[in-house]
Every structure is written in C-alpha cells, then in structure tokens.
Amino acid sequence: MLLVSVGEQVNEMQLAGWIGTTPIGGVQFPGWTGTWLSLFANWETVGAQLGALALVLGSYAAAQYARVWRPRRRGQTAEIRPDRPPEEPAGVAQPPPAPGLGTI
C-alpha cells in the first residue's frame, strides 16, 4: 500500500511539473503496472518506492534489534508478550454498564 501511494504521489508531482522525469533506459513496464502498482519506468518513481521500502524494512529491523537482539547480547531475556491482559488492581471501581445493553 505504501509503495503504491508513494509511486502515485511522485507521478502526480511529475505531471504537475514539480519534479523532473528521467526515464530508465531500455526498460518498459506493462501498462497495468502503472494503474495497479503505480510503478512507472522512471528513476524518480522507482527510487522513491525503493526508499520507502528501505524505510519500512529498516524500522522493522531496528525494532527487532531493540526488542530482541540487544537484550540477548547483554545476557538479558528478550521482551515477551503477555498471554493475557493485566488484572485490575483491587479497589478500582468498574464503570457502570451502558444503558440499554444489559448484562450477559
């Protein structure tokens, strides 16, 4: 979804004349790739889409490093996800049920 959005935005800026268009020599994409994937045979569109892909994959790798790899390298246990939500502490009042919904 992000790649399509980035490709479409770059193409719109090219059509408006805000950025240039440098064709990729000797490369032809079928017409449907522009319609469905917003992939056009110019360096600006492909470069922006590759940059967006690198940003997404890099942020995932950084999150994995911070959550799993770094603690393991330090001899700690990696972050684990709880199997159920925390229980309510004693003495905390529960909100009344919404009117008209009743209880089960």
Order of alpha helices (4+ residues) and beta strands (2+ residues): alpha-alpha-alpha-alpha
